[in-house]
Amino acid sequence: MKKLVNVVAAIIENEQKEILCALRSLEMTISNMWEFPGGKVEENEDLFTALEREIYEELGCRIETKKEVFNENIHEYETFIINLISIKCKVIEGTPTKSEHSKLIWLKRENLDSLKWAPADIPAVQQLIHEK
């Protein structure tokens, strides 16, 4: 039986209404695909605390989350099942800097579908593109 992994993803928007997109490095599973940065929720950790911790560890900046889930999607990969929980947030301290990812870019939501997204992220991407 495949393991179910709970993962939080940050939809970080800047003042120009651009969204932060992160390219998975060759060392990561599902490499060379774009995603919203984030990571696994630890035991006894709430979603928002997990996301704030993961973004600080991965991008070296502090975020403030909206205390609501933007999108939740369960996707089955070859070796595991992911429950991807996307949450909107903004940077409140520092500048996002890549450490695990190959590249970070800011894109307008209407251009998000120009990237090759990890399958689990696609529902949140589509929701963002069609959001008013």
N, CA, C and O atoms as a GROMACS GRO file, in nm:
protein
  528
    1MET      N    1   0.083  -0.119   0.000
    1MET     CA    2   0.000   0.000   0.000
    1MET      C    3   0.088   0.126   0.000
    1MET      O    4   0.187   0.134   0.073
    2LYS      N    5   0.051   0.222  -0.082
    2LYS     CA    6   0.129   0.345  -0.092
    2LYS      C    7   0.107   0.433   0.030
    2LYS      O    8  -0.001   0.437   0.088
    3LYS      N    9   0.212   0.503   0.067
    3LYS     CA   10   0.206   0.592   0.182
    3LYS      C   11   0.136   0.722   0.143
    3LYS      O   12   0.162   0.778   0.036
    4LEU      N   13   0.046   0.772   0.231
    4LEU     CA   14  -0.019   0.901   0.211
    4LEU      C   15   0.062   1.007   0.284
    4LEU      O   16   0.088   0.995   0.403
    5VAL      N   17   0.103   1.111   0.210
    5VAL     CA   18   0.185   1.218   0.266
    5VAL      C   19   0.106   1.349   0.263
    5VAL      O   20   0.057   1.390   0.158
    6ASN      N   21   0.093   1.414   0.379
    6ASN     CA   22   0.029   1.545   0.385
    6ASN      C   23   0.134   1.652   0.361
    6ASN      O   24   0.234   1.660   0.433
    7VAL      N   25   0.111   1.734   0.260
    7VAL     CA   26   0.207   1.837   0.221
    7VAL      C   27   0.134   1.971   0.210
    7VAL      O   28   0.025   1.979   0.154
    8VAL      N   29   0.199   2.076   0.264
    8VAL     CA   30   0.145   2.211   0.249
    8VAL      C   31   0.225   2.284   0.143
    8VAL      O   32   0.346   2.266   0.130
    9ALA      N   33   0.156   2.369   0.066
    9ALA     CA   34   0.221   2.446  -0.040
    9ALA      C   35   0.182   2.592  -0.025
    9ALA      O   36   0.067   2.625   0.002
   10ALA      N   37   0.281   2.680  -0.043
   10ALA     CA   38   0.260   2.824  -0.027
   10ALA      C   39   0.231   2.889  -0.161
   10ALA      O   40   0.310   2.880  -0.255
   11ILE      N   41   0.117   2.955  -0.169
   11ILE     CA   42   0.088   3.039  -0.284
   11ILE      C   43   0.123   3.180  -0.238
   11ILE      O   44   0.042   3.250  -0.176
   12ILE      N   45   0.247   3.220  -0.270
   12ILE     CA   46   0.300   3.349  -0.224
   12ILE      C   47   0.280   3.453  -0.333
   12ILE      O   48   0.328   3.437  -0.445
   13GLU      N   49   0.207   3.559  -0.298
   13GLU     CA   50   0.179   3.665  -0.395
   13GLU      C   51   0.252   3.792  -0.350
   13GLU      O   52   0.253   3.825  -0.231
   14ASN      N   53   0.312   3.863  -0.447
   14ASN     CA   54   0.381   3.988  -0.414
   14ASN      C   55   0.291   4.110  -0.442
   14ASN      O   56   0.176   4.094  -0.482
   15GLU      N   57   0.344   4.230  -0.421
   15GLU     CA   58   0.266   4.352  -0.440
   15GLU      C   59   0.223   4.372  -0.586
   15GLU      O   60   0.123   4.438  -0.612
   16GLN      N   61   0.298   4.314  -0.680
   16GLN     CA   62   0.264   4.326  -0.822
   16GLN      C   63   0.164   4.218  -0.865
   16GLN      O   64   0.138   4.201  -0.984
   17LYS      N   65   0.109   4.146  -0.767
   17LYS     CA   66   0.010   4.039  -0.794
   17LYS      C   67   0.072   3.924  -0.872
   17LYS      O   68   0.003   3.857  -0.950
   18GLU      N   69   0.203   3.900  -0.852
   18GLU     CA   70   0.270   3.786  -0.914
   18GLU      C   71   0.282   3.675  -0.810
   18GLU      O   72   0.289   3.700  -0.690
   19ILE      N   73   0.284   3.551  -0.860
   19ILE     CA   74   0.289   3.431  -0.775
   19ILE      C   75   0.429   3.370  -0.784
   19ILE      O   76   0.487   3.360  -0.893
   20LEU      N   77   0.483   3.327  -0.669
   20LEU     CA   78   0.614   3.263  -0.667
   20LEU      C   79   0.603   3.117  -0.712
   20LEU      O   80   0.523   3.040  -0.658
   21CYS      N   81   0.683   3.081  -0.812
   21CYS     CA   82   0.687   2.945  -0.867
   21CYS      C   83   0.828   2.890  -0.846
   21CYS      O   84   0.927   2.961  -0.864
   22ALA      N   85   0.836   2.763  -0.809
   22ALA     CA   86   0.966   2.701  -0.779
   22ALA      C   87   0.986   2.577  -0.867
   22ALA      O   88   0.898   2.492  -0.878
   23LEU      N   89   1.104   2.570  -0.930
   23LEU     CA   90   1.138   2.456  -1.016
   23LEU      C   91   1.209   2.350  -0.933
   23LEU      O   92   1.313   2.376  -0.872
   24ARG      N   93   1.152   2.229  -0.932
   24ARG     CA   94   1.213   2.120  -0.857
   24ARG      C   95   1.348   2.082  -0.918
   24ARG      O   96   1.361   2.070  -1.040
   25SER      N   97   1.448   2.064  -0.832
   25SER     CA   98   1.584   2.034  -0.880
   25SER      C   99   1.594   1.888  -0.923
   25SER      O  100   1.505   1.807  -0.898
   26LEU      N  101   1.705   1.857  -0.988
   26LEU     CA  102   1.727   1.721  -1.036
   26LEU      C  103   1.743   1.621  -0.922
   26LEU      O  104   1.723   1.501  -0.942
   27GLU      N  105   1.779   1.668  -0.802
   27GLU     CA  106   1.793   1.580  -0.686
   27GLU      C  107   1.658   1.544  -0.624
   27GLU      O  108   1.649   1.450  -0.545
   28MET      N  109   1.553   1.616  -0.659
   28MET     CA  110   1.421   1.594  -0.599
   28MET      C  111   1.340   1.495  -0.682
   28MET      O  112   1.364   1.479  -0.801
   29THR      N  113   1.244   1.428  -0.616
   29THR     CA  114   1.151   1.345  -0.694
   29THR      C  115   1.066   1.440  -0.778
   29THR      O  116   1.053   1.558  -0.746
   30ILE      N  117   1.010   1.389  -0.885
   30ILE     CA  118   0.933   1.471  -0.979
   30ILE      C  119   1.017   1.592  -1.020
   30ILE      O  120   0.970   1.706  -1.018
   31SER      N  121   1.141   1.565  -1.057
   31SER     CA  122   1.236   1.672  -1.088
   31SER      C  123   1.198   1.748  -1.215
   31SER      O  124   1.126   1.698  -1.302
   32ASN      N  125   1.251   1.870  -1.222
   32ASN     CA  126   1.234   1.957  -1.338
   32ASN      C  127   1.089   1.994  -1.367
   32ASN      O  128   1.053   2.025  -1.480
   33MET      N  129   1.006   1.990  -1.264
   33MET     CA  130   0.868   2.036  -1.277
   33MET      C  131   0.848   2.149  -1.177
   33MET      O  132   0.918   2.158  -1.076
   34TRP      N  133   0.753   2.235  -1.207
   34TRP     CA  134   0.727   2.351  -1.122
   34TRP      C  135   0.628   2.316  -1.012
   34TRP      O  136   0.543   2.228  -1.027
   35GLU      N  137   0.642   2.386  -0.901
   35GLU     CA  138   0.552   2.364  -0.788
   35GLU      C  139   0.542   2.493  -0.707
   35GLU      O  140   0.619   2.587  -0.727
   36PHE      N  141   0.446   2.493  -0.616
   36PHE     CA  142   0.442   2.596  -0.513
   36PHE      C  143   0.527   2.541  -0.400
   36PHE      O  144   0.509   2.426  -0.360
   37PRO      N  145   0.620   2.622  -0.346
   37PRO     CA  146   0.711   2.570  -0.242
   37PRO      C  147   0.637   2.532  -0.115
   37PRO      O  148   0.530   2.585  -0.085
   38GLY      N  149   0.694   2.440  -0.041
   38GLY     CA  150   0.634   2.394   0.085
   38GLY      C  151   0.697   2.263   0.125
   38GLY      O  152   0.812   2.235   0.091
   39GLY      N  153   0.621   2.183   0.199
   39GLY     CA  154   0.676   2.055   0.241
   39GLY      C  155   0.582   1.979   0.332
   39GLY      O  156   0.466   2.016   0.352
   40LYS      N  157   0.636   1.872   0.388
   40LYS     CA  158   0.556   1.779   0.470
   40LYS      C  159   0.514   1.842   0.602
   40LYS      O  160   0.587   1.918   0.664
   41VAL      N  161   0.392   1.806   0.641
   41VAL     CA  162   0.340   1.846   0.772
   41VAL      C  163   0.391   1.744   0.873
   41VAL      O  164   0.368   1.624   0.858
   42GLU      N  165   0.459   1.792   0.976
   42GLU     CA  166   0.511   1.703   1.080
   42GLU      C  167   0.398   1.660   1.174
   42GLU      O  168   0.292   1.724   1.179
   43GLU      N  169   0.422   1.552   1.248
   43GLU     CA  170   0.325   1.505   1.346
   43GLU      C  171   0.298   1.616   1.449
   43GLU      O  172   0.390   1.686   1.490
   44ASN      N  173   0.174   1.631   1.489
   44ASN     CA  174   0.131   1.732   1.588
   44ASN      C  175   0.158   1.876   1.545
   44ASN      O  176   0.175   1.963   1.630
   45GLU      N  177   0.162   1.902   1.414
   45GLU     CA  178   0.186   2.037   1.363
   45GLU      C  179   0.063   2.079   1.283
   45GLU      O  180   0.012   2.002   1.203
   46ASP      N  181   0.016   2.202   1.305
   46ASP     CA  182  -0.098   2.246   1.224
   46ASP      C  183  -0.047   2.292   1.087
   46ASP      O  184   0.072   2.318   1.070
   47LEU      N  185  -0.138   2.302   0.991
   47LEU     CA  186  -0.101   2.332   0.852
   47LEU      C  187  -0.025   2.464   0.839
   47LEU      O  188   0.073   2.472   0.765
   48PHE      N  189  -0.071   2.565   0.910
   48PHE     CA  190  -0.014   2.699   0.894
   48PHE      C  191   0.125   2.708   0.956
   48PHE      O  192   0.214   2.771   0.898
   49THR      N  193   0.144   2.646   1.071
   49THR     CA  194   0.276   2.641   1.135
   49THR      C  195   0.373   2.563   1.046
   49THR      O  196   0.488   2.602   1.029
   50ALA      N  197   0.326   2.451   0.990
   50ALA     CA  198   0.408   2.369   0.902
   50ALA      C  199   0.454   2.449   0.781
   50ALA      O  200   0.570   2.443   0.742
   51LEU      N  201   0.362   2.525   0.722
   51LEU     CA  202   0.396   2.602   0.603
   51LEU      C  203   0.497   2.713   0.637
   51LEU      O  204   0.593   2.734   0.562
   52GLU      N  205   0.475   2.783   0.746
   52GLU     CA  206   0.569   2.888   0.788
   52GLU      C  207   0.709   2.830   0.812
   52GLU      O  208   0.809   2.889   0.772
   53ARG      N  209   0.716   2.713   0.876
   53ARG     CA  210   0.844   2.646   0.902
   53ARG      C  211   0.911   2.605   0.772
   53ARG      O  212   1.029   2.632   0.751
   54GLU      N  213   0.836   2.539   0.684
   54GLU     CA  214   0.891   2.489   0.558
   54GLU      C  215   0.944   2.602   0.470
   54GLU      O  216   1.052   2.590   0.412
   55ILE      N  217   0.870   2.712   0.462
   55ILE     CA  218   0.915   2.824   0.378
   55ILE      C  219   1.040   2.887   0.437
   55ILE      O  220   1.130   2.927   0.363
   56TYR      N  221   1.047   2.896   0.569
   56TYR     CA  222   1.169   2.951   0.630
   56TYR      C  223   1.288   2.858   0.601
   56TYR      O  224   1.397   2.905   0.569
   57GLU      N  225   1.267   2.725   0.612
   57GLU     CA  226   1.375   2.629   0.586
   57GLU      C  227   1.416   2.629   0.438
   57GLU      O  228   1.535   2.625   0.407
   58GLU      N  229   1.319   2.633   0.347
   58GLU     CA  230   1.346   2.622   0.203
   58GLU      C  231   1.388   2.753   0.137
   58GLU      O  232   1.474   2.754   0.050
   59LEU      N  233   1.326   2.863   0.179
   59LEU     CA  234   1.344   2.990   0.108
   59LEU      C  235   1.410   3.099   0.193
   59LEU      O  236   1.444   3.205   0.142
   60GLY      N  237   1.428   3.073   0.322
   60GLY     CA  238   1.497   3.167   0.409
   60GLY      C  239   1.422   3.297   0.434
   60GLY      O  240   1.485   3.400   0.461
   61CYS      N  241   1.290   3.295   0.424
   61CYS     CA  242   1.212   3.415   0.452
   61CYS      C  243   1.093   3.378   0.541
   61CYS      O  244   1.058   3.260   0.555
   62ARG      N  245   1.032   3.479   0.600
   62ARG     CA  246   0.916   3.457   0.687
   62ARG      C  247   0.790   3.496   0.610
   62ARG      O  248   0.787   3.595   0.536
   63ILE      N  249   0.687   3.414   0.629
   63ILE     CA  250   0.559   3.441   0.562
   63ILE      C  251   0.448   3.456   0.665
   63ILE      O  252   0.460   3.413   0.780
   64GLU      N  253   0.341   3.518   0.620
   64GLU     CA  254   0.218   3.524   0.698
   64GLU      C  255   0.113   3.455   0.612
   64GLU      O  256   0.093   3.490   0.496
   65THR      N  257   0.045   3.357   0.671
   65THR     CA  258  -0.054   3.281   0.594
   65THR      C  259  -0.193   3.336   0.618
   65THR      O  260  -0.224   3.391   0.724
   66LYS      N  261  -0.278   3.319   0.516
   66LYS     CA  262  -0.420   3.339   0.538
   66LYS      C  263  -0.463   3.213   0.611
   66LYS      O  264  -0.419   3.104   0.575
   67LYS      N  265  -0.545   3.225   0.710
   67LYS     CA  266  -0.582   3.109   0.792
   67LYS      C  267  -0.696   3.029   0.729
   67LYS      O  268  -0.795   2.996   0.793
   68GLU      N  269  -0.678   2.999   0.600
   68GLU     CA  270  -0.776   2.916   0.530
   68GLU      C  271  -0.706   2.840   0.418
   68GLU      O  272  -0.605   2.884   0.364
   69VAL      N  273  -0.762   2.726   0.384
   69VAL     CA  274  -0.709   2.644   0.276
   69VAL      C  275  -0.762   2.698   0.144
   69VAL      O  276  -0.883   2.717   0.128
   70PHE      N  277  -0.673   2.721   0.048
   70PHE     CA  278  -0.713   2.770  -0.084
   70PHE      C  279  -0.755   2.653  -0.174
   70PHE      O  280  -0.855   2.660  -0.244
   71ASN      N  281  -0.676   2.545  -0.170
   71ASN     CA  282  -0.704   2.429  -0.253
   71ASN      C  283  -0.650   2.305  -0.183
   71ASN      O  284  -0.542   2.308  -0.122
   72GLU      N  285  -0.724   2.196  -0.192
   72GLU     CA  286  -0.677   2.068  -0.138
   72GLU      C  287  -0.699   1.963  -0.245
   72GLU      O  288  -0.807   1.953  -0.302
   73ASN      N  289  -0.595   1.885  -0.272
   73ASN     CA  290  -0.600   1.790  -0.381
   73ASN      C  291  -0.522   1.664  -0.344
   73ASN      O  292  -0.409   1.671  -0.297
   74ILE      N  293  -0.584   1.549  -0.366
   74ILE     CA  294  -0.514   1.422  -0.345
   74ILE      C  295  -0.472   1.370  -0.482
   74ILE      O  296  -0.554   1.357  -0.573
   75HIS      N  297  -0.342   1.340  -0.494
   75HIS     CA  298  -0.290   1.291  -0.621
   75HIS      C  299  -0.205   1.167  -0.596
   75HIS      O  300  -0.122   1.164  -0.505
   76GLU      N  301  -0.227   1.065  -0.677
   76GLU     CA  302  -0.151   0.941  -0.663
   76GLU      C  303  -0.036   0.939  -0.763
   76GLU      O  304  -0.057   0.938  -0.884
   77TYR      N  305   0.087   0.938  -0.709
   77TYR     CA  306   0.207   0.921  -0.790
   77TYR      C  307   0.241   0.773  -0.793
   77TYR      O  308   0.171   0.691  -0.732
   78GLU      N  309   0.348   0.738  -0.863
   78GLU     CA  310   0.387   0.597  -0.878
   78GLU      C  311   0.418   0.531  -0.743
   78GLU      O  312   0.382   0.416  -0.721
   79THR      N  313   0.486   0.604  -0.655
   79THR     CA  314   0.533   0.543  -0.531
   79THR      C  315   0.465   0.594  -0.403
   79THR      O  316   0.485   0.536  -0.296
   80PHE      N  317   0.384   0.700  -0.413
   80PHE     CA  318   0.318   0.754  -0.294
   80PHE      C  319   0.193   0.832  -0.334
   80PHE      O  320   0.172   0.863  -0.452
   81ILE      N  321   0.111   0.864  -0.235
   81ILE     CA  322  -0.008   0.946  -0.255
   81ILE      C  323   0.013   1.075  -0.177
   81ILE      O  324   0.052   1.073  -0.060
   82ILE      N  325  -0.013   1.188  -0.242
   82ILE     CA  326   0.006   1.317  -0.178
   82ILE      C  327  -0.130   1.385  -0.155
   82ILE      O  328  -0.214   1.390  -0.244
   83ASN      N  329  -0.148   1.436  -0.036
   83ASN     CA  330  -0.260   1.525  -0.007
   83ASN      C  331  -0.199   1.665  -0.002
   83ASN      O  332  -0.140   1.705   0.099
   84LEU      N  333  -0.213   1.739  -0.113
   84LEU     CA  334  -0.149   1.870  -0.125
   84LEU      C  335  -0.248   1.979  -0.084
   84LEU      O  336  -0.354   1.995  -0.144
   85ILE      N  337  -0.210   2.053   0.019
   85ILE     CA  338  -0.295   2.157   0.075
   85ILE      C  339  -0.229   2.292   0.046
   85ILE      O  340  -0.126   2.324   0.103
   86SER      N  341  -0.290   2.370  -0.044
   86SER     CA  342  -0.234   2.499  -0.084
   86SER      C  343  -0.297   2.611  -0.003
   86SER      O  344  -0.418   2.614   0.019
   87ILE      N  345  -0.210   2.702   0.042
   87ILE     CA  346  -0.253   2.811   0.130
   87ILE      C  347  -0.192   2.941   0.077
   87ILE      O  348  -0.072   2.946   0.047
   88LYS      N  349  -0.273   3.045   0.066
   88LYS     CA  350  -0.222   3.175   0.022
   88LYS      C  351  -0.147   3.242   0.135
   88LYS      O  352  -0.183   3.229   0.252
   89CYS      N  353  -0.042   3.314   0.100
   89CYS     CA  354   0.037   3.385   0.200
   89CYS      C  355   0.117   3.496   0.136
   89CYS      O  356   0.118   3.511   0.013
   90LYS      N  357   0.184   3.573   0.220
   90LYS     CA  358   0.271   3.680   0.171
   90LYS      C  359   0.399   3.682   0.253
   90LYS      O  360   0.401   3.640   0.369
   91VAL      N  361   0.505   3.731   0.191
   91VAL     CA  362   0.634   3.743   0.260
   91VAL      C  363   0.625   3.863   0.354
   91VAL      O  364   0.585   3.972   0.313
   92ILE      N  365   0.664   3.843   0.480
   92ILE     CA  366   0.665   3.955   0.576
   92ILE      C  367   0.806   3.992   0.620
   92ILE      O  368   0.828   4.097   0.680
   93GLU      N  369   0.903   3.903   0.591
   93GLU     CA  370   1.042   3.933   0.628
   93GLU      C  371   1.137   3.856   0.537
   93GLU      O  372   1.123   3.735   0.520
   94GLY      N  373   1.233   3.927   0.479
   94GLY     CA  374   1.332   3.863   0.393
   94GLY      C  375   1.286   3.853   0.248
   94GLY      O  376   1.179   3.901   0.212
   95THR      N  377   1.368   3.790   0.168
   95THR     CA  378   1.340   3.768   0.026
   95THR      C  379   1.355   3.619  -0.003
   95THR      O  380   1.455   3.559   0.037
   96PRO      N  381   1.257   3.558  -0.071
   96PRO     CA  382   1.271   3.415  -0.103
   96PRO      C  383   1.399   3.389  -0.183
   96PRO      O  384   1.426   3.454  -0.284
   97THR      N  385   1.477   3.292  -0.135
   97THR     CA  386   1.603   3.255  -0.197
   97THR      C  387   1.605   3.104  -0.215
   97THR      O  388   1.574   3.030  -0.122
   98LYS      N  389   1.642   3.058  -0.333
   98LYS     CA  390   1.640   2.914  -0.358
   98LYS      C  391   1.754   2.844  -0.283
   98LYS      O  392   1.867   2.893  -0.279
   99SER      N  393   1.721   2.730  -0.224
   99SER     CA  394   1.825   2.646  -0.164
   99SER      C  395   1.808   2.503  -0.216
   99SER      O  396   1.907   2.438  -0.253
  100GLU      N  397   1.685   2.453  -0.218
  100GLU     CA  398   1.658   2.316  -0.268
  100GLU      C  399   1.615   2.316  -0.414
  100GLU      O  400   1.637   2.217  -0.485
  101HIS      N  401   1.555   2.423  -0.459
  101HIS     CA  402   1.502   2.431  -0.596
  101HIS      C  403   1.608   2.479  -0.695
  101HIS      O  404   1.706   2.541  -0.655
  102SER      N  405   1.587   2.449  -0.824
  102SER     CA  406   1.678   2.495  -0.930
  102SER      C  407   1.657   2.642  -0.961
  102SER      O  408   1.751   2.714  -0.993
  103LYS      N  409   1.530   2.686  -0.951
  103LYS     CA  410   1.498   2.822  -0.992
  103LYS      C  411   1.372   2.870  -0.921
  103LYS      O  412   1.283   2.790  -0.890
  104LEU      N  413   1.365   3.000  -0.895
  104LEU     CA  414   1.244   3.064  -0.844
  104LEU      C  415   1.209   3.177  -0.940
  104LEU      O  416   1.296   3.254  -0.981
  105ILE      N  417   1.081   3.187  -0.977
  105ILE     CA  418   1.038   3.298  -1.061
  105ILE      C  419   0.903   3.350  -1.011
  105ILE      O  420   0.827   3.277  -0.947
  106TRP      N  421   0.876   3.476  -1.042
  106TRP     CA  422   0.747   3.538  -1.012
  106TRP      C  423   0.671   3.549  -1.143
  106TRP      O  424   0.724   3.600  -1.242
  107LEU      N  425   0.547   3.501  -1.144
  107LEU     CA  426   0.466   3.505  -1.266
  107LEU      C  427   0.327   3.560  -1.237
  107LEU      O  428   0.270   3.538  -1.130
  108LYS      N  429   0.274   3.633  -1.334
  108LYS     CA  430   0.134   3.675  -1.327
  108LYS      C  431   0.047   3.550  -1.340
  108LYS      O  432   0.084   3.455  -1.408
  109ARG      N  433  -0.069   3.551  -1.273
  109ARG     CA  434  -0.151   3.429  -1.275
  109ARG      C  435  -0.194   3.386  -1.415
  109ARG      O  436  -0.209   3.266  -1.440
  110GLU      N  437  -0.213   3.481  -1.507
  110GLU     CA  438  -0.254   3.441  -1.642
  110GLU      C  439  -0.143   3.370  -1.718
  110GLU      O  440  -0.168   3.309  -1.822
  111ASN      N  441  -0.019   3.377  -1.667
  111ASN     CA  442   0.094   3.309  -1.732
  111ASN      C  443   0.134   3.178  -1.663
  111ASN      O  444   0.226   3.110  -1.708
  112LEU      N  445   0.065   3.142  -1.556
  112LEU     CA  446   0.103   3.022  -1.480
  112LEU      C  447   0.098   2.895  -1.565
  112LEU      O  448   0.179   2.804  -1.546
  113ASP      N  449   0.003   2.889  -1.657
  113ASP     CA  450  -0.009   2.765  -1.736
  113ASP      C  451   0.099   2.752  -1.844
  113ASP      O  452   0.096   2.657  -1.922
  114SER      N  453   0.193   2.847  -1.850
  114SER     CA  454   0.305   2.834  -1.945
  114SER      C  455   0.414   2.742  -1.890
  114SER      O  456   0.507   2.704  -1.962
  115LEU      N  457   0.403   2.705  -1.762
  115LEU     CA  458   0.503   2.618  -1.699
  115LEU      C  459   0.455   2.473  -1.696
  115LEU      O  460   0.336   2.445  -1.705
  116LYS      N  461   0.552   2.381  -1.684
  116LYS     CA  462   0.519   2.239  -1.671
  116LYS      C  463   0.512   2.207  -1.521
  116LYS      O  464   0.615   2.190  -1.456
  117TRP      N  465   0.390   2.199  -1.468
  117TRP     CA  466   0.366   2.184  -1.324
  117TRP      C  467   0.367   2.038  -1.282
  117TRP      O  468   0.332   1.949  -1.359
  118ALA      N  469   0.409   2.014  -1.158
  118ALA     CA  470   0.395   1.882  -1.097
  118ALA      C  471   0.244   1.852  -1.094
  118ALA      O  472   0.165   1.940  -1.061
  119PRO      N  473   0.204   1.730  -1.127
  119PRO     CA  474   0.061   1.698  -1.137
  119PRO      C  475  -0.023   1.737  -1.015
  119PRO      O  476  -0.136   1.782  -1.031
  120ALA      N  477   0.030   1.720  -0.895
  120ALA     CA  478  -0.048   1.752  -0.775
  120ALA      C  479  -0.077   1.902  -0.762
  120ALA      O  480  -0.175   1.940  -0.698
  121ASP      N  481   0.006   1.986  -0.822
  121ASP     CA  482  -0.011   2.132  -0.813
  121ASP      C  483  -0.111   2.187  -0.914
  121ASP      O  484  -0.159   2.300  -0.898
  122ILE      N  485  -0.143   2.111  -1.017
  122ILE     CA  486  -0.225   2.162  -1.128
  122ILE      C  487  -0.362   2.213  -1.083
  122ILE      O  488  -0.403   2.320  -1.130
  123PRO      N  489  -0.436   2.144  -0.996
  123PRO     CA  490  -0.566   2.199  -0.955
  123PRO      C  491  -0.557   2.338  -0.890
  123PRO      O  492  -0.642   2.423  -0.916
  124ALA      N  493  -0.456   2.361  -0.809
  124ALA     CA  494  -0.438   2.493  -0.747
  124ALA      C  495  -0.401   2.597  -0.854
  124ALA      O  496  -0.448   2.711  -0.848
  125VAL      N  497  -0.317   2.559  -0.950
  125VAL     CA  498  -0.280   2.649  -1.060
  125VAL      C  499  -0.406   2.690  -1.136
  125VAL      O  500  -0.427   2.808  -1.163
  126GLN      N  501  -0.488   2.591  -1.171
  126GLN     CA  502  -0.611   2.620  -1.246
  126GLN      C  503  -0.705   2.711  -1.167
  126GLN      O  504  -0.765   2.803  -1.222
  127GLN      N  505  -0.716   2.684  -1.037
  127GLN     CA  506  -0.802   2.766  -0.953
  127GLN      C  507  -0.751   2.911  -0.949
  127GLN      O  508  -0.831   3.005  -0.954
  128LEU      N  509  -0.619   2.929  -0.940
  128LEU     CA  510  -0.560   3.063  -0.940
  128LEU      C  511  -0.586   3.137  -1.071
  128LEU      O  512  -0.622   3.254  -1.071
  129ILE      N  513  -0.569   3.067  -1.182
  129ILE     CA  514  -0.586   3.129  -1.314
  129ILE      C  515  -0.730   3.178  -1.331
  129ILE      O  516  -0.753   3.285  -1.388
  130HIS      N  517  -0.826   3.101  -1.281
  130HIS     CA  518  -0.968   3.135  -1.302
  130HIS      C  519  -1.028   3.218  -1.189
  130HIS      O  520  -1.145   3.255  -1.194
  131GLU      N  521  -0.947   3.248  -1.087
  131GLU     CA  522  -0.994   3.327  -0.976
  131GLU      C  523  -1.012   3.474  -1.017
  131GLU      O  524  -0.934   3.528  -1.095
  132LYS      N  525  -1.115   3.534  -0.966
  132LYS     CA  526  -1.140   3.677  -0.996
  132LYS      C  527  -1.071   3.763  -0.893
  132LYS      O  528  -1.079   3.886  -0.900
   0.00000   0.00000   0.00000
